[in-house]
Amino acid sequence: MSSKFRLRMARIKDYVGKLWDVVIIGAGAAGVAAGIYSARYMLKTIVVSENEGGTLLEAAEIENYPGFPSILGPDLARKFIDHLKKYNVPILKSRVTDIVRREDGLFLIKGTRGLELKAKTVILALGTVRRKLGVPGEEEFAGRGVSYCTVCDIPLFKGKVVAIVGGGDSALQGVLLASRHASKVYLIHRRDKFRAQPIYVEQAKKLDNVEFVLKETVVEIGGTNKVEWIKLRSGRILKVDGIFIEIGEEPPREFLEKIGLELDEKGFIKVREDMSTNIPGLFAAGDVTNIPLKQIVTAVYTGARAATSAYEYITKMKVEGR
C-alpha cells in the first residue's frame, strides 16, 4: 500500500458531513466493480471498508477468472484496487455500524473511527464472515494455532503438522497450499464426498503428506500455550501444531437485520434482478446477496449492475426534483 493511499484512508474527517451520490460498503471484487462503474457514471462515489481486497486477500491460487490463467488472490485484489484508484475514488478504513434511511430519502451511514456520511444511494458489498466450529478450545487458541485462513497463516507452520477442516473449495485449496509448507496435513471432513471442485480433490489425493480423515468432526481443540492436539468425534486424538477451519462463510445477519433488509432463510440479502433490495435506494452485490454462484465473476457482475441501478435511481430522483 502506498503512503499516499494510507493517508487517504486515515483522514476520515475530511469526508464527514459531505453528501455522496453513492456510498459503497466493501472493497472486495463486488465493491471495487461498483466503484469503477459508479465513477464512470460520473457519480460522486466513496468506498468504506475494513480492508482493501475483501476475501480475495484470503484466496490462494485463482485459476477461473478470465484473463488470468493463474494468479494469487492478494495479487488480483491489488490489481482491482489499483484500477479503482485510477478514478480517484477515496477508500476509507472503517467498519460500518449503522445505515439509516431518513424521511427525506437520504441515507446516514455511521461507522468506527468517527465515520459519518450522507448518501443518495448505498451499495452493500460486505461479503461474508468465516463460520466457526463452536467447540471447546476454539476461542482459547485463536491466533495460537487456530486459524480461519490457510493462505494467510500456513507459512508460519513450515515443517509442522496441521489439520484442515472442511470439504469445499477453500478447504481443498488450503490443503494443496499447506502441503508445500507442512510436513503432514490432515484433511478432516464430516462426509465422504466433497463440495469442492473435483480437480482439487484429485490433486490432494496424489500428495504423499496429506491424509484424508473422512466422516469425522472435531469436537475439541487442546494444548497448553498453543494448539497441540485435536480430538475427533470417534475419540481419536491427532497431534497437530495448528488447525485451519475452512467450513464456509455466512453473511453478517445481525447487522443486516438491524438495518431492516429482507433476508432469505440463510441470512443472505434478497435482491431483485437489478440488485435492488426492499429498501429504496439501497442495493447489494457479491457474496452477501442470495445469488447462488459465489464466484469472483459473479461479484464483479453484480457490483457493476448495482452501480448501474444506483445511477438510474439517482437520475430518476433528478427528474422528479428530489
C-alpha positions, 0 to 999 in steps of 0.5 A: 500500500502506498503512503499516499493511499494510507493517508487517504484512508486515515483522514476520515474527517475530511469526508464527514458531513459531505453528501455522496451520490453513492456510498459503497460498503466493501472493497472486495471484487463486488465493491471495487466493480461498483466503484469503477462503474459508479465513477464512470457514471460520473457519480460522486462515489466513496468506498468504506471498508475494513480492508482493501481486497475483501476475501480475495486477500484470503484466496490462494491460487485463482485459476477461473477468472478470465484473463488470468490463467493463474494468479494469487488472490492478494495479487488480483485484489491489488490489481482491482484496487489499483484500477479503482484508484485510477478514478480517484475514488477515496477508500476509507478504513472503517467498519460500518455500524449503522445505515439509516434511511431518513424521511427525506430519502437520504441515507446516514451511514455511521461507522468506527473511527468517527465515520459519518456520511450522507448518501443518495444511494448505498451499495452493500458489498460486505461479503461474508464472515468465516463460520466457526466450529463452536467447540471447546478450545476454539476461542482459547487458541485463536491466533495460537494455532487456530486459524480461519485462513490457510493462505494467510497463516500456513507459512508460519507452520513450515515443517509442522503438522496441521489439520484442515477442516472442511470439504469445499473449495477453500478447504481443498485449496488450503490443503494443496497450499499447506502441503508445500509448507507442512510436513503432514496435513490432515484433511478432516471432513464430516462426509465422504464426498466433497463440495469442492471442485473435483480437480482439487480433490484429485490433486490432494489425493496424489500428495504423499503428506496429506491424509484424508480423515473422512466422516469425522468432526472435531469436537475439541481443540487442546494444548497448553500455550498453543494448539497441540492436539485435536480430538475427533468425534470417534475419540481419536486424538491427532497431534497437530501444531495448528488447525485451519477451519475452512467450513464456509462463510455466512453473511453478517445477519445481525447487522443486516437485520438491524438495518431492516433488509429482507433476508432469505432463510440463510441470512443472505440479502434478497435482491431483485434482478437489478440488485435492488433490495426492499429498501429504496435506494439501497442495493447489494452485490457479491457474496452477501446477496442470495445469488447462488454462484459465489464466484469472483465473476459473479461479484464483479457482475453484480457490483457493476449492475448495482452501480448501474441501478444506483445511477438510474435511481439517482437520475430518476430522483433528478427528474422528479426534483428530489 
